[in-house]
Amino acid sequence: MALPTAGNRFARHNNPLPTPKESSSMHIAFLTSNDIRHGYVVDAIRARCDVVAVVYQDTGYVPANTAKLEIDDETAAIVKLHFDERRRQEVAFFGDRAELVLDGAGCAVRTVDPTTLNSEATLDFLRANDVEAVVVYGTGMIKSPLLEAFPGHMINMHLGLSPYYRGTATNFYPLVNDEPEYVGATIHLIDAGIDSGAIIHHARPEITADDMPHTVGCKAILAGLEKLIQAVHELEAGTLKSVPQWEVPDSKLYLRKHYHPSQVVQLYRLIDDGLFPKYAARRHEVENSMRLVP
């Protein structure tokens, strides 16, 4: 079975320096988590938008932890390698700009957990910093009272292509299902559903025969980030447009309860069978087979 690594082929990804911040009067809050990828996205948004507040949530979700699961040693070893490789690739792609923001210096910072994300205290924090719009990436679901506080001004970056794949790990499951064409990001307005708000933009990475799961995942984040920044600027300019999500007969919703380590093993069996070279060969036949919002 293929080891969960891309070797040295993607040992370092030289991301371009951020474009200078555009003129803006809209105060933005960023709600996110605290892994390397989240730190990078916050840094990139702050370089190009007027971010006055950041809220970091520790989700407490660790899919790499298999200690309490009844799985065999081989599966446990593959899962460990898989998540070790995720960290290695995130350091390679994002590690040079992944420090968490410190409170002060023009940006207020608050740390929350799943029980306090949607609290009155969090809302008070946002209001105290004159926040006009909220950008979300990687937190738990946004609920009352936050949801009602910024109508039409809450934008989420969902890693997955809604309405086809919604929920969690929705750039993992398209690979497990041998559907790499559904890997990407959705920039959408937040509503009360799960990744179901009106779509502003979609983004997809270019997948090559040499890719592996985490290089694809990191490239999807970069593609989504550019569309996210574009959406914020459109909101500031009053030109933002969105499209209500449409019915999809075989749409998929994945929750944390659906994950099992055996799915990681299944993914690497597909990789052994040529998942990425096969997709690269048929990419132009399938990548335009679905409706997307550019």
Backbone torsions as a table, in degrees:
resi	resn	phi	psi	omega
1	MET	NA	139.9	179.6
2	ALA	-61.4	135.4	174.9
3	LEU	-69.9	145.6	-179.9
4	PRO	-72.7	63.3	-178.8
5	THR	-149.5	151.5	174.7
6	ALA	-102.0	17.6	179.3
7	GLY	58.3	-139.0	179.9
8	ASN	-99.0	4.8	-176.1
9	ARG	-63.9	-29.0	-179.3
10	PHE	-124.0	37.5	-173.0
11	ALA	-66.5	-24.0	177.8
12	ARG	-151.3	132.2	179.4
13	HIS	-114.5	115.0	-176.6
14	ASN	-86.1	95.2	178.5
15	ASN	-77.7	143.0	179.1
16	PRO	-67.2	156.4	175.5
17	LEU	-64.9	148.9	-177.8
18	PRO	-64.5	145.1	172.5
19	THR	-65.4	140.3	179.6
20	PRO	-55.2	149.3	-178.6
21	LYS	-59.4	129.9	177.7
22	GLU	-79.2	154.1	178.5
23	SER	-58.2	127.5	-174.8
24	SER	-154.2	144.0	176.0
25	SER	-115.7	2.2	-177.6
26	MET	-90.4	124.5	179.2
27	HIS	-84.1	123.9	-174.8
28	ILE	-109.3	138.7	167.5
29	ALA	-109.5	141.5	179.0
30	PHE	-116.1	120.7	176.7
31	LEU	-106.2	122.7	-173.5
32	THR	-154.7	-173.1	177.4
33	SER	-106.3	-163.8	-167.7
34	ASN	-128.1	26.6	174.0
35	ASP	-89.2	177.3	-176.6
36	ILE	-57.8	-45.9	-177.0
37	ARG	-62.3	-35.8	179.9
38	HIS	-70.0	-40.8	177.5
39	GLY	-60.0	-40.1	179.5
40	TYR	-64.4	-45.9	-177.4
41	VAL	-64.7	-41.9	176.9
42	VAL	-58.3	-46.1	-178.7
43	ASP	-60.8	-42.4	-179.2
44	ALA	-67.1	-40.2	178.1
45	ILE	-66.5	-42.0	-179.7
46	ARG	-63.5	-30.7	179.9
47	ALA	-70.2	-21.2	-172.6
48	ARG	-125.6	-1.4	178.8
49	CYS	-139.8	164.1	-177.2
50	ASP	-89.5	80.3	-179.7
51	VAL	-85.5	114.9	-177.6
52	VAL	-102.9	-12.0	-178.8
53	ALA	-151.7	142.3	176.0
54	VAL	-129.2	132.4	175.1
55	VAL	-116.7	119.1	177.6
56	TYR	-100.3	128.9	175.4
57	GLN	-112.6	127.6	168.5
58	ASP	-86.1	107.2	-174.4
59	THR	-72.1	-21.4	-178.6
60	GLY	76.0	5.6	-177.2
61	TYR	-96.9	120.0	-176.9
62	VAL	-129.0	84.6	-178.6
63	PRO	-65.3	-16.2	178.1
64	ALA	-73.5	-16.6	-176.8
65	ASN	-80.4	111.4	-178.8
66	THR	-112.2	9.4	-172.0
67	ALA	-59.5	-34.1	-175.1
68	LYS	-96.9	6.7	-177.5
69	LEU	-101.3	147.2	177.1
70	GLU	-90.1	85.4	178.7
71	ILE	-131.6	158.6	-178.4
72	ASP	-77.6	166.3	-175.0
73	ASP	-63.4	-37.1	-179.3
74	GLU	-64.0	-44.5	178.6
75	THR	-61.9	-44.8	179.4
76	ALA	-59.9	-39.9	-179.8
77	ALA	-66.9	-40.9	179.3
78	ILE	-65.6	-41.7	178.9
79	VAL	-62.6	-42.3	178.7
80	LYS	-61.4	-46.5	179.2
81	LEU	-61.4	-38.4	-179.4
82	HIS	-60.7	-47.7	-177.2
83	PHE	-79.0	-28.1	171.0
84	ASP	-62.4	-39.7	179.4
85	GLU	-68.4	-34.4	176.1
86	ARG	-59.2	-46.8	179.6
87	ARG	-63.4	-41.9	-179.0
88	ARG	-61.2	-43.6	-179.4
89	GLN	-70.0	-36.0	177.6
90	GLU	-65.9	-37.4	174.8
91	VAL	-63.8	-41.4	-178.9
92	ALA	-65.9	-41.9	-178.0
93	PHE	-81.2	-39.3	-165.9
94	PHE	-124.6	-9.3	-166.8
95	GLY	-61.8	-22.7	-177.9
96	ASP	-76.4	-12.7	-178.2
97	ARG	-139.5	47.6	-172.2
98	ALA	-119.9	11.9	179.1
99	GLU	-69.3	141.0	176.4
100	LEU	-71.9	147.8	-178.3
101	VAL	-72.5	139.7	175.8
102	LEU	-95.1	147.5	-179.8
103	ASP	-63.8	134.6	179.7
104	GLY	110.3	-170.5	178.1
105	ALA	54.0	43.1	175.7
106	GLY	85.0	2.2	179.7
107	CYS	-141.5	119.6	178.0
108	ALA	-85.5	143.9	-175.5
109	VAL	-128.1	136.9	176.7
110	ARG	-134.5	140.8	176.6
111	THR	-110.6	133.1	-178.4
112	VAL	-131.7	172.1	173.0
113	ASP	-124.8	179.7	-177.6
114	PRO	-57.6	-24.7	-178.6
115	THR	-83.9	-18.1	-175.6
116	THR	-116.1	-2.5	179.7
117	LEU	-55.7	-51.2	-175.3
118	ASN	-97.8	38.3	-175.2
119	SER	-95.1	163.6	173.9
120	GLU	-61.6	-33.1	179.4
121	ALA	-63.6	-39.7	177.4
122	THR	-66.0	-42.6	178.2
123	LEU	-63.0	-42.1	177.3
124	ASP	-60.1	-39.3	178.5
125	PHE	-61.6	-44.5	-179.9
126	LEU	-65.3	-44.3	-179.7
127	ARG	-65.9	-36.0	-179.8
128	ALA	-64.5	-22.2	180.0
129	ASN	-104.2	18.1	174.7
130	ASP	55.5	39.9	-179.6
131	VAL	-70.9	133.8	179.3
132	GLU	-108.7	-24.1	179.5
133	ALA	-147.7	151.1	-176.2
134	VAL	-123.7	130.9	175.2
135	VAL	-111.3	134.9	-174.4
136	VAL	-125.9	137.3	173.8
137	TYR	-154.6	112.5	169.3
138	GLY	90.3	11.9	177.4
139	THR	-95.3	-179.1	167.5
140	GLY	-70.2	-179.5	-178.7
141	MET	-62.7	140.8	175.3
142	ILE	-85.3	126.4	-176.1
143	LYS	-130.8	-177.2	175.3
144	SER	-61.8	141.5	6.8
145	PRO	-91.2	-4.8	-178.3
146	LEU	-63.6	-39.3	-172.3
147	LEU	-58.4	-40.2	-176.6
148	GLU	-85.0	-11.5	-171.2
149	ALA	-78.8	-23.1	-175.5
150	PHE	-133.1	61.2	-175.8
151	PRO	-61.0	128.1	-179.3
152	GLY	73.1	2.7	-177.1
153	HIS	-126.7	27.5	174.8
154	MET	-123.3	116.6	-175.6
155	ILE	-117.0	133.2	179.7
156	ASN	-114.5	142.6	166.7
157	MET	-103.0	107.0	178.2
158	HIS	-96.5	125.4	177.0
159	LEU	-83.4	93.3	-175.2
160	GLY	154.2	161.2	179.8
161	LEU	-101.0	101.1	173.2
162	SER	-78.4	147.5	4.3
163	PRO	-88.8	9.9	-174.0
164	TYR	-74.7	-43.6	179.1
165	TYR	-131.8	113.0	178.6
166	ARG	-121.3	159.1	177.5
167	GLY	106.0	-141.1	-175.0
168	THR	-107.5	151.1	177.2
169	ALA	56.6	37.0	-173.1
170	THR	-88.4	14.4	159.5
171	ASN	-110.2	-3.3	172.6
172	PHE	-89.0	-48.7	-174.9
173	TYR	-66.3	-33.4	174.0
174	PRO	-59.8	-32.0	177.2
175	LEU	-73.2	-42.8	177.6
176	VAL	-60.9	-33.4	-179.6
177	ASN	-89.3	8.9	-179.6
178	ASP	57.6	44.2	177.3
179	GLU	-132.5	61.2	-178.0
180	PRO	-59.2	-20.6	179.5
181	GLU	-64.2	-14.6	179.6
182	TYR	-96.2	8.6	174.2
183	VAL	-79.5	135.6	178.6
184	GLY	167.9	-155.6	-179.9
185	ALA	-141.5	148.2	177.2
186	THR	-122.6	124.4	174.1
187	ILE	-98.8	117.0	-173.3
188	HIS	-144.2	157.3	171.7
189	LEU	-70.5	147.3	-176.5
190	ILE	-90.4	131.2	170.8
191	ASP	-125.1	-166.5	-175.0
192	ALA	-78.5	-8.8	-178.5
193	GLY	-88.7	-175.6	179.7
194	ILE	-95.6	104.9	178.7
195	ASP	52.7	39.3	-172.2
196	SER	-115.0	3.2	-177.8
197	GLY	-72.1	166.7	-179.0
198	ALA	-57.0	136.7	-172.8
199	ILE	-87.8	133.1	176.6
200	ILE	-96.4	-50.1	179.1
201	HIS	-149.4	152.3	163.9
202	HIS	-109.2	158.0	174.0
203	ALA	-145.0	143.2	176.2
204	ARG	-134.1	143.6	176.2
205	PRO	-82.5	159.3	171.3
206	GLU	-84.5	118.1	-178.1
207	ILE	-99.3	129.9	-178.8
208	THR	-113.4	170.4	179.6
209	ALA	-64.6	-23.1	-177.3
210	ASP	-90.4	-2.1	-177.2
211	ASP	-70.7	163.9	171.1
212	MET	-134.6	170.6	-172.4
213	PRO	-52.2	-43.1	-172.8
214	HIS	-84.6	-23.1	171.0
215	THR	-69.2	-39.1	175.9
216	VAL	-62.4	-45.0	-179.6
217	GLY	-61.2	-43.0	179.5
218	CYS	-67.6	-38.9	177.7
219	LYS	-65.8	-33.2	176.5
220	ALA	-65.7	-38.3	177.6
221	ILE	-63.1	-44.8	179.4
222	LEU	-62.7	-41.5	178.7
223	ALA	-64.6	-43.3	179.1
224	GLY	-66.0	-36.3	-178.7
225	LEU	-59.6	-44.1	179.9
226	GLU	-62.6	-39.8	177.9
227	LYS	-70.2	-33.0	177.9
228	LEU	-64.5	-46.7	178.4
229	ILE	-62.7	-40.6	176.8
230	GLN	-59.2	-42.7	-179.3
231	ALA	-64.6	-40.4	178.3
232	VAL	-61.9	-43.5	179.2
233	HIS	-65.8	-35.6	176.3
234	GLU	-66.2	-38.6	177.2
235	LEU	-63.1	-44.2	179.2
236	GLU	-61.6	-38.0	-176.5
237	ALA	-83.5	-7.6	-177.7
238	GLY	76.5	19.9	-178.2
239	THR	-111.3	6.8	-176.7
240	LEU	-66.3	132.7	176.1
241	LYS	-125.3	148.2	179.6
242	SER	-139.3	158.3	-177.3
243	VAL	-122.1	123.2	176.3
244	PRO	-56.6	142.9	-180.0
245	GLN	-66.6	145.7	-175.1
246	TRP	-104.9	160.9	179.5
247	GLU	-70.8	134.1	176.4
248	VAL	-125.9	122.0	-174.1
249	PRO	-57.0	-38.5	-175.3
250	ASP	-116.1	36.9	178.6
251	SER	-62.7	150.5	-174.4
252	LYS	-121.8	135.1	175.6
253	LEU	-123.1	118.5	-179.8
254	TYR	-113.4	130.8	175.8
255	LEU	-112.7	169.9	-179.1
256	ARG	-58.7	-33.3	-178.3
257	LYS	-66.0	-17.0	-179.0
258	HIS	-83.4	-13.0	-176.6
259	TYR	-78.8	139.4	170.6
260	HIS	-143.3	142.0	-178.9
261	PRO	-55.6	-26.4	179.1
262	SER	-60.7	-23.6	177.9
263	GLN	-67.9	-31.6	176.5
264	VAL	-65.5	-43.9	177.3
265	VAL	-60.9	-42.9	178.3
266	GLN	-58.6	-40.7	179.8
267	LEU	-60.7	-44.7	-176.7
268	TYR	-74.4	-21.0	170.2
269	ARG	-68.4	-39.4	175.7
270	LEU	-64.6	-38.7	177.8
271	ILE	-63.8	-41.6	174.8
272	ASP	-56.5	-33.3	-177.4
273	ASP	-87.4	7.9	174.6
274	GLY	91.8	32.3	-177.0
275	LEU	-50.1	-52.4	-173.7
276	PHE	-77.6	-43.8	175.3
277	PRO	-60.9	-38.4	179.0
278	LYS	-64.6	-41.2	179.0
279	TYR	-67.6	-42.5	179.6
280	ALA	-57.9	-34.5	-179.1
281	ALA	-71.8	-28.9	-177.3
282	ARG	-111.1	8.4	-173.2
283	ARG	-55.4	-46.1	-176.2
284	HIS	-68.3	-16.9	178.6
285	GLU	-83.3	-28.9	-172.1
286	VAL	-112.2	-20.0	-171.3
287	GLU	-69.1	-20.4	178.5
288	ASN	-103.6	18.3	-175.9
289	SER	-86.2	-0.8	-177.8
290	MET	-128.4	156.9	176.6
291	ARG	-80.2	130.1	177.0
292	LEU	-135.1	161.7	177.1
293	VAL	-107.6	111.7	-174.6
294	PRO	-68.9	NA	NA
